[in-house]
Every structure is written in C-alpha cells, then in structure tokens.
Amino acid sequence: MGLERSLIKALHSGKVELGANRATRALEEGRAKLLIYSKDYTKPMLSGDEECKLYHLDLTSKELGRLCKKPFTVSALAIIDEGDSDIMNLVKGG
C-alpha cells in the first residue's frame, strides 16, 4: 500500500489532526506518533522527549491538502492513531 492510500486509510479509520497548529499541539502534548509536513512548513524543533517520527513530504501545502482529499491547504498533519493503515511502517522518519 502506498503512502497516499495509507494516509487516506488513516484519515478514515484512525485519528489525524490536520493543520500546522493542531499538529504542533498534538506533538507538544505527546499525542502524535507521526508528524507529516509539507515543504511550506518549517521543520518543528523537538526537545528529544517526543516519541514521534517526523516525515517531510516534498509537496506544497496545497498538494498535501489535495492528497488528503481536502478542499484546503494542509501544511502539516499529525497521526494520533493510524487506524487500519500501515502508514507507520511506510515512513522511516525525517
């Protein structure tokens, strides 16, 4: 299963926070397992305590929004629960 299909499956069956503010908050609160961010988003600074993987997509926020099947831009998203997807196995981090 490719990243796009896994992301769509996570959006439908899991818990995902869309948007830079919500994704960053989930990261800071320790709820995020994976933070996916576009090339428009500045890589977040981590304190080292986080148990979160970071994954940079070479897409604009407009393209990431389209990938998520949303009619708006998405510069970052946080996977809280991957649901039935295998997205955590597809990404190796940063």
MMTF fields as JSON, N, C-alpha, C and O atoms, coordinates in Angstrom:
{
  "mmtfVersion": "1.0.0",
  "mmtfProducer": "UNKNOWN",
  "numBonds": 375,
  "numAtoms": 376,
  "numGroups": 94,
  "numChains": 1,
  "numModels": 1,
  "chainsPerModel": [1],
  "groupsPerChain": [94],
  "chainIdList": ["A"],
  "bondAtomList": [4, 2, 8, 6, 12, 10, 16, 14, 20, 18, 24, 22, 28, 26, 32, 30, 36, 34, 40, 38, 44, 42, 48, 46, 52, 50, 56, 54, 60, 58, 64, 62, 68, 66, 72, 70, 76, 74, 80, 78, 84, 82, 88, 86, 92, 90, 96, 94, 100, 98, 104, 102, 108, 106, 112, 110, 116, 114, 120, 118, 124, 122, 128, 126, 132, 130, 136, 134, 140, 138, 144, 142, 148, 146, 152, 150, 156, 154, 160, 158, 164, 162, 168, 166, 172, 170, 176, 174, 180, 178, 184, 182, 188, 186, 192, 190, 196, 194, 200, 198, 204, 202, 208, 206, 212, 210, 216, 214, 220, 218, 224, 222, 228, 226, 232, 230, 236, 234, 240, 238, 244, 242, 248, 246, 252, 250, 256, 254, 260, 258, 264, 262, 268, 266, 272, 270, 276, 274, 280, 278, 284, 282, 288, 286, 292, 290, 296, 294, 300, 298, 304, 302, 308, 306, 312, 310, 316, 314, 320, 318, 324, 322, 328, 326, 332, 330, 336, 334, 340, 338, 344, 342, 348, 346, 352, 350, 356, 354, 360, 358, 364, 362, 368, 366, 372, 370],
  "bondOrderList": [1, 1, 1, 1, 1, 1, 1, 1, 1, 1, 1, 1, 1, 1, 1, 1, 1, 1, 1, 1, 1, 1, 1, 1, 1, 1, 1, 1, 1, 1, 1, 1, 1, 1, 1, 1, 1, 1, 1, 1, 1, 1, 1, 1, 1, 1, 1, 1, 1, 1, 1, 1, 1, 1, 1, 1, 1, 1, 1, 1, 1, 1, 1, 1, 1, 1, 1, 1, 1, 1, 1, 1, 1, 1, 1, 1, 1, 1, 1, 1, 1, 1, 1, 1, 1, 1, 1, 1, 1, 1, 1, 1, 1],
  "groupList": [{"groupName": "MET", "atomNameList": ["N", "CA", "C", "O"], "elementList": ["N", "C", "C", "O"], "formalChargeList": [0, 0, 0, 0], "bondAtomList": [1, 0, 2, 1, 3, 2], "bondOrderList": [1, 1, 2], "singleLetterCode": "M", "chemCompType": "L-PEPTIDE LINKING"}, {"groupName": "GLY", "atomNameList": ["N", "CA", "C", "O"], "elementList": ["N", "C", "C", "O"], "formalChargeList": [0, 0, 0, 0], "bondAtomList": [1, 0, 2, 1, 3, 2], "bondOrderList": [1, 1, 2], "singleLetterCode": "G", "chemCompType": "PEPTIDE LINKING"}, {"groupName": "LEU", "atomNameList": ["N", "CA", "C", "O"], "elementList": ["N", "C", "C", "O"], "formalChargeList": [0, 0, 0, 0], "bondAtomList": [1, 0, 2, 1, 3, 2], "bondOrderList": [1, 1, 2], "singleLetterCode": "L", "chemCompType": "L-PEPTIDE LINKING"}, {"groupName": "GLU", "atomNameList": ["N", "CA", "C", "O"], "elementList": ["N", "C", "C", "O"], "formalChargeList": [0, 0, 0, 0], "bondAtomList": [1, 0, 2, 1, 3, 2], "bondOrderList": [1, 1, 2], "singleLetterCode": "E", "chemCompType": "L-PEPTIDE LINKING"}, {"groupName": "ARG", "atomNameList": ["N", "CA", "C", "O"], "elementList": ["N", "C", "C", "O"], "formalChargeList": [0, 0, 0, 0], "bondAtomList": [1, 0, 2, 1, 3, 2], "bondOrderList": [1, 1, 2], "singleLetterCode": "R", "chemCompType": "L-PEPTIDE LINKING"}, {"groupName": "SER", "atomNameList": ["N", "CA", "C", "O"], "elementList": ["N", "C", "C", "O"], "formalChargeList": [0, 0, 0, 0], "bondAtomList": [1, 0, 2, 1, 3, 2], "bondOrderList": [1, 1, 2], "singleLetterCode": "S", "chemCompType": "L-PEPTIDE LINKING"}, {"groupName": "ILE", "atomNameList": ["N", "CA", "C", "O"], "elementList": ["N", "C", "C", "O"], "formalChargeList": [0, 0, 0, 0], "bondAtomList": [1, 0, 2, 1, 3, 2], "bondOrderList": [1, 1, 2], "singleLetterCode": "I", "chemCompType": "L-PEPTIDE LINKING"}, {"groupName": "LYS", "atomNameList": ["N", "CA", "C", "O"], "elementList": ["N", "C", "C", "O"], "formalChargeList": [0, 0, 0, 0], "bondAtomList": [1, 0, 2, 1, 3, 2], "bondOrderList": [1, 1, 2], "singleLetterCode": "K", "chemCompType": "L-PEPTIDE LINKING"}, {"groupName": "ALA", "atomNameList": ["N", "CA", "C", "O"], "elementList": ["N", "C", "C", "O"], "formalChargeList": [0, 0, 0, 0], "bondAtomList": [1, 0, 2, 1, 3, 2], "bondOrderList": [1, 1, 2], "singleLetterCode": "A", "chemCompType": "L-PEPTIDE LINKING"}, {"groupName": "HIS", "atomNameList": ["N", "CA", "C", "O"], "elementList": ["N", "C", "C", "O"], "formalChargeList": [0, 0, 0, 0], "bondAtomList": [1, 0, 2, 1, 3, 2], "bondOrderList": [1, 1, 2], "singleLetterCode": "H", "chemCompType": "L-PEPTIDE LINKING"}, {"groupName": "VAL", "atomNameList": ["N", "CA", "C", "O"], "elementList": ["N", "C", "C", "O"], "formalChargeList": [0, 0, 0, 0], "bondAtomList": [1, 0, 2, 1, 3, 2], "bondOrderList": [1, 1, 2], "singleLetterCode": "V", "chemCompType": "L-PEPTIDE LINKING"}, {"groupName": "ASN", "atomNameList": ["N", "CA", "C", "O"], "elementList": ["N", "C", "C", "O"], "formalChargeList": [0, 0, 0, 0], "bondAtomList": [1, 0, 2, 1, 3, 2], "bondOrderList": [1, 1, 2], "singleLetterCode": "N", "chemCompType": "L-PEPTIDE LINKING"}, {"groupName": "THR", "atomNameList": ["N", "CA", "C", "O"], "elementList": ["N", "C", "C", "O"], "formalChargeList": [0, 0, 0, 0], "bondAtomList": [1, 0, 2, 1, 3, 2], "bondOrderList": [1, 1, 2], "singleLetterCode": "T", "chemCompType": "L-PEPTIDE LINKING"}, {"groupName": "TYR", "atomNameList": ["N", "CA", "C", "O"], "elementList": ["N", "C", "C", "O"], "formalChargeList": [0, 0, 0, 0], "bondAtomList": [1, 0, 2, 1, 3, 2], "bondOrderList": [1, 1, 2], "singleLetterCode": "Y", "chemCompType": "L-PEPTIDE LINKING"}, {"groupName": "ASP", "atomNameList": ["N", "CA", "C", "O"], "elementList": ["N", "C", "C", "O"], "formalChargeList": [0, 0, 0, 0], "bondAtomList": [1, 0, 2, 1, 3, 2], "bondOrderList": [1, 1, 2], "singleLetterCode": "D", "chemCompType": "L-PEPTIDE LINKING"}, {"groupName": "PRO", "atomNameList": ["N", "CA", "C", "O"], "elementList": ["N", "C", "C", "O"], "formalChargeList": [0, 0, 0, 0], "bondAtomList": [1, 0, 2, 1, 3, 2], "bondOrderList": [1, 1, 2], "singleLetterCode": "P", "chemCompType": "L-PEPTIDE LINKING"}, {"groupName": "CYS", "atomNameList": ["N", "CA", "C", "O"], "elementList": ["N", "C", "C", "O"], "formalChargeList": [0, 0, 0, 0], "bondAtomList": [1, 0, 2, 1, 3, 2], "bondOrderList": [1, 1, 2], "singleLetterCode": "C", "chemCompType": "L-PEPTIDE LINKING"}, {"groupName": "PHE", "atomNameList": ["N", "CA", "C", "O"], "elementList": ["N", "C", "C", "O"], "formalChargeList": [0, 0, 0, 0], "bondAtomList": [1, 0, 2, 1, 3, 2], "bondOrderList": [1, 1, 2], "singleLetterCode": "F", "chemCompType": "L-PEPTIDE LINKING"}],
  "groupTypeList": [0, 1, 2, 3, 4, 5, 2, 6, 7, 8, 2, 9, 5, 1, 7, 10, 3, 2, 1, 8, 11, 4, 8, 12, 4, 8, 2, 3, 3, 1, 4, 8, 7, 2, 2, 6, 13, 5, 7, 14, 13, 12, 7, 15, 0, 2, 5, 1, 14, 3, 3, 16, 7, 2, 13, 9, 2, 14, 2, 12, 5, 7, 3, 2, 1, 4, 2, 16, 7, 7, 15, 17, 12, 10, 5, 8, 2, 8, 6, 6, 14, 3, 1, 14, 5, 14, 6, 0, 11, 2, 10, 7, 1, 1],
  "groupIdList": [1, 2, 3, 4, 5, 6, 7, 8, 9, 10, 11, 12, 13, 14, 15, 16, 17, 18, 19, 20, 21, 22, 23, 24, 25, 26, 27, 28, 29, 30, 31, 32, 33, 34, 35, 36, 37, 38, 39, 40, 41, 42, 43, 44, 45, 46, 47, 48, 49, 50, 51, 52, 53, 54, 55, 56, 57, 58, 59, 60, 61, 62, 63, 64, 65, 66, 67, 68, 69, 70, 71, 72, 73, 74, 75, 76, 77, 78, 79, 80, 81, 82, 83, 84, 85, 86, 87, 88, 89, 90, 91, 92, 93, 94],
  "secStructList": [7, 7, 2, 2, 2, 2, 2, 2, 2, 2, 2, 2, 2, 1, 3, 3, 3, 3, 1, 2, 2, 2, 2, 2, 2, 2, 2, 2, 6, 6, 7, 7, 1, 3, 3, 3, 3, 7, 6, 6, 1, 7, 7, 7, 7, 7, 7, 1, 7, 7, 7, 7, 3, 3, 3, 3, 7, 1, 1, 7, 2, 2, 2, 2, 2, 2, 2, 6, 6, 7, 1, 1, 7, 7, 1, 3, 3, 3, 3, 3, 3, 7, 6, 6, 7, 7, 2, 2, 2, 2, 7, 7, 7, 7],
  "xCoordList": [0.855, 0.0, 0.901, 1.826, 0.641, 1.45, 1.101, 0.112, 1.927, 1.727, 0.37, -0.313, -0.029, -1.311, -2.465, -3.332, -2.479, -3.557, -3.533, -4.582, -2.331, -2.207, -2.688, -3.333, -2.368, -2.803, -4.318, -4.94, -4.913, -6.377, -7.018, -8.028, -6.441, -6.976, -6.863, -7.777, -5.751, -5.579, -6.59, -7.125, -6.851, -7.838, -9.232, -10.013, -9.544, -10.879, -11.038, -12.111, -9.998, -10.156, -9.424, -9.639, -8.567, -7.776, -8.091, -9.183, -7.145, -7.283, -6.123, -4.957, -6.459, -5.467, -5.831, -6.987, -4.844, -5.026, -4.465, -3.276, -5.309, -4.9, -4.591, -5.268, -3.575, -3.208, -2.01, -1.797, -1.228, 0.012, -0.231, 0.47, -1.213, -1.452, -1.887, -1.363, -2.833, -3.338, -2.277, -2.145, -1.52, -0.469, 0.647, 1.142, 1.039, 2.086, 1.629, 2.404, 0.382, -0.165, -0.154, 0.215, -0.554, -0.543, 0.87, 1.082, 1.835, 3.242, 3.704, 4.322, 3.406, 3.815, 3.161, 3.763, 1.934, 1.211, 1.583, 1.111, 2.423, 2.859, 1.841, 1.957, 0.841, -0.194, 0.167, -0.36, 1.047, 1.37, 2.375, 3.395, 2.073, 3.019, 3.868, 5.012, 3.283, 3.933, 3.48, 2.289, 4.43, 4.114, 4.583, 5.77, 3.65, 3.947, 3.814, 2.808, 4.835, 4.779, 5.229, 6.044, 4.674, 4.964, 6.215, 6.789, 6.629, 7.823, 7.562, 8.508, 6.29, 5.95, 6.061, 6.037, 6.178, 6.147, 7.574, 8.351, 7.909, 9.225, 9.307, 8.419, 10.355, 10.513, 10.464, 11.194, 9.603, 9.468, 10.716, 11.414, 10.972, 12.08, 11.595, 10.534, 12.354, 11.982, 12.889, 14.07, 12.314, 13.104, 13.889, 14.805, 13.541, 14.212, 13.387, 13.695, 12.343, 11.478, 10.358, 9.727, 10.111, 8.995, 9.224, 10.343, 8.154, 8.176, 7.565, 6.876, 7.816, 7.162, 8.167, 9.278, 7.756, 8.546, 8.171, 7.029, 9.119, 8.864, 9.059, 9.98, 8.184, 8.303, 8.044, 6.959, 9.053, 8.936, 8.506, 9.149, 7.41, 6.969, 7.42, 7.298, 7.925, 8.351, 7.147, 7.149, 6.117, 4.888, 4.591, 5.014, 3.869, 3.405, 2.209, 1.658, 1.82, 0.657, -0.614, -1.531, -0.671, -1.818, -1.873, -2.937, -0.718, -0.655, -0.962, -1.62, -0.484, -0.775, -2.266, -2.845, -2.891, -4.342, -5.081, -6.037, -4.63, -5.236, -5.028, -5.937, -3.833, -3.535, -4.467, -4.874, -4.797, -5.7, -7.169, -8.063, -7.404, -8.772, -9.529, -10.724, -8.823, -9.421, -9.428, -8.513, -10.463, -10.529, -9.777, -10.12, -8.76, -7.967, -6.526, -6.232, -5.631, -4.219, -3.984, -4.661, -3.023, -2.614, -1.09, -0.439, -0.521, 0.937, 1.543, 2.709, 0.752, 1.23, 0.037, -1.083, 0.294, -0.729, -0.055, 1.096, -0.789, -0.269, -1.11, -2.337, -0.452, -1.128, -1.146, -0.097, -2.332, -2.512, -2.713, -2.11, -3.574, -3.859, -3.952, -4.761, -3.142, -3.102, -4.289, -4.436, -5.135, -6.307, -5.908, -5.018, -6.569, -6.309, -5.189, -4.92, -4.532, -3.488, -2.147, -1.959, -1.228, 0.13, 1.114, 2.295, 0.636, 1.445, 2.685, 3.716, 2.604, 3.764, 4.893, 6.059, 4.572, 5.579, 6.196, 7.292, 5.495, 5.976, 6.99, 7.862, 6.887, 7.774, 8.898, 8.685, 10.067, 11.239, 11.606, 12.429, 10.984, 11.31, 12.085, 12.685, 12.05, 12.65, 13.315, 13.829],
  "yCoordList": [-1.177, 0.0, 1.24, 1.327, 2.19, 3.392, 4.407, 4.264, 5.424, 6.447, 7.123, 7.349, 7.448, 8.12, 7.259, 7.745, 6.002, 5.099, 4.907, 4.855, 4.803, 4.63, 5.871, 5.767, 7.04, 8.282, 8.408, 8.783, 8.1, 8.147, 7.162, 7.477, 5.976, 4.972, 5.449, 5.236, 6.088, 6.635, 7.748, 7.848, 8.581, 9.654, 9.102, 9.687, 7.968, 7.387, 6.484, 6.444, 5.769, 4.768, 5.109, 4.462, 6.114, 6.453, 7.836, 8.356, 8.432, 9.787, 10.608, 10.296, 11.665, 12.519, 13.974, 14.373, 14.758, 16.195, 16.906, 16.781, 17.654, 18.378, 19.83, 20.45, 20.362, 21.754, 21.919, 21.133, 22.96, 23.187, 23.378, 22.783, 24.199, 24.462, 23.21, 22.91, 22.487, 21.278, 20.183, 19.478, 20.04, 19.017, 19.339, 18.454, 20.614, 21.018, 20.826, 20.375, 21.163, 20.974, 19.485, 19.129, 18.625, 17.179, 16.694, 15.831, 17.235, 16.893, 17.329, 16.55, 18.575, 19.103, 18.361, 18.21, 17.9, 17.186, 15.706, 14.982, 15.262, 13.872, 12.898, 11.692, 13.398, 12.525, 12.031, 11.009, 12.726, 12.399, 11.257, 11.262, 10.284, 9.207, 9.565, 9.129, 10.373, 10.734, 12.134, 12.443, 12.973, 14.299, 14.338, 14.173, 14.557, 14.679, 16.152, 16.782, 16.711, 18.13, 18.409, 17.684, 19.476, 19.873, 20.729, 21.086, 21.053, 21.884, 23.339, 24.121, 23.727, 25.082, 25.225, 26.343, 24.131, 24.127, 24.021, 23.185, 24.861, 24.81, 23.585, 23.355, 22.81, 21.597, 21.972, 22.858, 21.295, 21.644, 21.286, 20.317, 22.072, 21.793, 20.787, 20.968, 19.75, 18.727, 18.818, 19.148, 18.518, 18.588, 17.309, 17.286, 16.248, 14.967, 14.015, 12.825, 14.529, 13.696, 13.045, 12.098, 13.547, 13.085, 11.659, 11.269, 10.917, 9.564, 9.61, 8.677, 10.68, 10.936, 10.902, 11.421, 10.279, 10.316, 11.571, 12.025, 12.126, 13.252, 12.772, 12.008, 13.225, 12.834, 14.05, 14.632, 14.422, 15.559, 15.08, 14.22, 15.649, 15.373, 16.511, 17.677, 16.201, 17.23, 17.692, 17.645, 18.141, 18.654, 20.007, 20.279, 20.851, 22.095, 21.785, 20.685, 22.756, 22.559, 22.379, 21.671, 23.005, 22.821, 21.371, 20.752, 20.843, 19.461, 18.464, 17.45, 18.752, 17.863, 17.888, 16.851, 19.061, 19.142, 18.301, 17.6, 18.379, 17.579, 16.087, 15.285, 15.717, 14.32, 13.802, 12.64, 14.678, 14.316, 14.398, 14.17, 14.731, 14.863, 15.975, 15.847, 17.083, 18.234, 19.422, 19.568, 20.281, 21.451, 22.66, 23.802, 22.412, 23.483, 23.013, 21.825, 23.959, 23.605, 22.928, 23.219, 22.029, 21.325, 21.359, 20.676, 22.15, 22.232, 21.161, 20.798, 20.655, 19.585, 18.799, 19.308, 17.558, 16.733, 15.789, 15.392, 15.442, 14.529, 13.27, 13.33, 12.143, 10.854, 10.544, 10.349, 10.502, 10.16, 8.648, 7.986, 8.127, 6.689, 6.333, 6.906, 5.405, 5.064, 4.247, 4.039, 3.779, 3.0, 1.73, 1.007, 1.458, 0.243, 0.42, -0.496, 1.571, 1.815, 1.252, 0.896, 1.188, 0.739, 1.9, 1.692, 3.101, 4.298, 4.352, 4.878, 3.83, 3.865, 2.974, 3.231, 1.946, 1.067, 1.635, 1.236, 2.569, 3.134, 4.243, 4.44, 4.964, 6.108, 5.725, 5.032, 6.182, 5.887, 7.059, 6.93, 8.211, 9.431, 10.389, 10.024, 11.685, 12.852, 12.818, 13.839],
  "zCoordList": [0.0, 0.0, 0.0, 0.807, -0.889, -0.986, 0.094, 0.813, 0.189, 1.21, 1.069, 2.068, -0.157, -0.36, 0.145, 0.872, -0.232, 0.207, 1.718, 2.36, 2.283, 3.732, 4.479, 5.522, 3.938, 4.562, 4.516, 5.51, 3.378, 3.249, 4.216, 4.844, 4.339, 5.258, 6.709, 7.505, 7.051, 8.403, 8.672, 9.776, 7.669, 7.823, 8.071, 8.821, 7.435, 7.573, 8.789, 9.391, 9.152, 10.214, 11.507, 12.531, 11.466, 12.653, 13.163, 12.936, 13.847, 14.395, 13.851, 14.093, 13.112, 12.473, 12.759, 12.611, 13.167, 13.373, 12.152, 11.856, 11.434, 10.239, 10.566, 11.386, 9.928, 10.093, 11.008, 11.932, 10.734, 11.473, 12.963, 13.781, 13.331, 14.753, 15.497, 16.57, 14.94, 15.61, 15.65, 16.65, 14.558, 14.513, 15.505, 16.204, 15.56, 16.504, 17.946, 18.789, 18.228, 19.58, 19.952, 21.071, 19.025, 19.288, 19.549, 20.401, 18.829, 19.03, 20.414, 21.139, 20.784, 22.085, 23.246, 24.309, 23.042, 24.091, 24.154, 25.03, 23.233, 23.234, 22.677, 22.898, 21.955, 21.391, 19.998, 19.559, 19.296, 17.904, 17.826, 18.515, 16.981, 16.681, 15.47, 15.343, 14.576, 13.331, 12.939, 12.975, 12.567, 12.042, 10.606, 10.327, 9.691, 8.274, 7.929, 8.259, 7.26, 6.95, 5.52, 4.949, 4.962, 3.585, 3.527, 4.555, 2.308, 2.172, 2.527, 2.63, 2.719, 3.168, 4.685, 5.201, 5.39, 6.85, 7.373, 6.913, 8.323, 8.929, 9.83, 10.652, 9.681, 10.495, 11.974, 12.419, 12.735, 14.147, 14.952, 14.651, 15.957, 16.875, 17.907, 18.504, 18.115, 19.083, 20.298, 20.191, 21.451, 22.678, 22.913, 23.735, 22.2, 22.398, 23.242, 23.321, 23.873, 24.699, 23.896, 24.364, 22.694, 21.896, 21.382, 21.05, 21.331, 20.768, 19.37, 18.959, 18.654, 17.381, 16.239, 16.352, 15.131, 13.91, 13.14, 13.205, 12.418, 11.524, 10.096, 9.809, 9.201, 7.808, 6.927, 6.951, 6.153, 5.251, 3.878, 3.276, 3.391, 2.022, 1.129, 1.505, -0.017, -0.957, -1.773, -3.003, -1.052, -1.648, -1.02, 0.103, -1.735, -1.145, -0.243, -0.282, 0.559, 1.427, 0.594, 1.01, -0.558, -1.451, -1.944, -1.962, -2.341, -2.819, -1.701, -1.935, -0.48, 0.649, 0.977, 1.301, 0.895, 1.087, 0.068, 0.397, -1.175, -2.24, -1.978, -2.192, -1.517, -1.196, -0.098, -0.113, 0.851, 1.954, 1.554, 2.369, 0.268, -0.258, 0.454, 0.723, 0.765, 1.441, 0.482, -0.328, 0.569, -0.305, 0.248, -0.059, 1.056, 1.644, 1.78, 1.648, 2.046, 2.193, 3.535, 4.521, 3.555, 4.776, 4.803, 4.013, 5.707, 5.754, 6.649, 6.489, 7.591, 8.47, 8.982, 9.045, 9.344, 9.969, 10.946, 10.764, 11.974, 12.997, 13.016, 13.095, 12.944, 13.091, 14.585, 15.2, 15.157, 16.562, 16.683, 17.528, 15.817, 15.756, 14.28, 13.552, 13.843, 12.417, 11.944, 10.74, 12.84, 12.448, 11.728, 12.175, 10.609, 9.827, 8.811, 8.033, 8.798, 7.804, 8.269, 9.432, 7.315, 7.616, 7.496, 7.218, 7.704, 7.483, 8.372, 7.955, 9.561, 10.468, 9.947, 10.243, 9.187, 8.612, 7.343, 6.95, 6.7, 5.437, 5.63, 4.783, 6.726, 6.933, 7.889, 8.883, 7.572, 8.393, 9.286, 10.193, 9.018, 9.771, 8.91, 7.899, 9.368, 8.822, 7.526, 7.07]
}
